[in-house]
């Protein structure tokens, strides 16, 4: 029996998927599974908080534009009501809302909505439909984007 192992940046479910292609910021590299936000010019960069108004996404591929100008390369990102594998940046309990930390990983959103930018909700680990467990730092987790 072959056991499939999920990696950050893979889609966790195949319904209600929202995938976009956005230009990558100049001199910037984004890794699959990283949180992505848009800068003031609409270019993709690693998320460090971001705003819902400009978009919050998860990278579905790795793109290196470190030697390019803005939008020399494009990256596919997941958004909206999409279930996607991400990387936890710390302990997260099932059902908690999450936000991006300074390393584009997902951590517990402790503030009220509006005081900080919530990305989605932690659902569980791979293949945990009936009894999901809490996550620890660097776990690959399933997050439902949006609230």
N, C-alpha and C positions, 0 to 999 in steps of 0.2 A: 504494500500500500504506500503510495506516495503522499507525503504530507506537504501541502503548500504552506509557505510561510509568507505572511504579509510584510511588505516593506512600506515605509512612509512614502506617500505620494501616489499610492495605488487607490483606485476607487473601491469602496467597500461594498456598494450595492449598485445594481445597474438600472435603477429607476430614478426618475426626476433628476437626471444628471444635467448640470449646467457647466459647460466647459467653454472657456474663452481663450483667445490668443491675443496677447498684449506685448507691445514693444518693451524691451529691457533697457533700463537706464544705462547711460554711458559708463564705461569702466566698472561694470558691475557683474557679479556672478551669482546665480541662484541655483540651489541644489534641490533635487526632487524631495518633496515632503516638507520643505520650508514654508513658513508663512510668507505671503506676498502682499504688499500694499502698493498703491499707486502714489507716485510723488506728485507735486503740484502741476507738473507738465503731463501727467497721465502715463508715465513710464513705470514699469514694474521694478520694484526693489524689495530686498528682504524686509519683512515686517518687523517693526519695533513698537507697535501700538496701532498706528494708522487710524483712519476714520472710516466709518461706514459710508459717508458721502463719497469718498474717492475709491472705495472698494477694498475688500479684504478677501484673500484667496489662499489656496494651497497649491504649490507647484506640483505639476504632474510629470515634470521632466527636469533634467539639469541643463542649464544653458549658461555658457561662459561668454560674456560680452566684455570681459575685462580689458580687452585691447580695442574695443569698438566704440563708436559713437552711439548716441541714443537711437534706439530702434533699428540698429544694424541687425539685431537678432530678435526673434520673438519667442515667447514661452507660452505653453498651454497651462492654464490654471483652472481649478475647480472653484465654483462659487454657488451661492444660493442654497436651496434645500438639497444638498448633495452629501452623501455619506462617504467619507474619505479617510484613509489611514494617515495619521500624523505622528509626530514624536512629542511625547510628554516632556516638559521641562521641569517637572517636579511631581509631587504626589497630587493625584486628582481622584476624587470619589465619583462613583457612577452617578450620573444625572447632573453633576455640577456644570455651570457655564464656564467657558474657558476664554482666555485672551492670549495674545502673543506676548512673549517676554522679549528681552533685548537680543536674544539669539534666534528669533523667529520660530521658537518652539511654543507649545501650548501649556499654560499654567492656569490655576484656578482664578477666575474673575471674582474678586472679593468685594468690589464696589457696586453700588447700584447702577442699573443701566443708565447711561448718559454721563455718569461720572468717569467711566472707563469704557473702552470699546470691547464689547463681547463678540466673539467670533462664532461660537456655536455651543453645543452641549456634548459632553463626554458620554458615549454610549456603552463602551466596553472594549475588550480585546477581541481579536479574531475568534470566530466560532463560539462566542458567548451569547447565546440568545436567551437562555432561561435563567442563568445565574451569573451575570456579569460581575467582574471583580474590579477593585480599585487599581489605579495605575501608580507606578513609581517613576522616578526620573529615567528618561531615555527609553521607556516602553513605547512600542508602536501601538497606537490606540485608534479606535474608530471615533470620529467626531462628526456629528450632523451639523453642517454649516448653517448659519442662520438661527433664529430663535423662534 
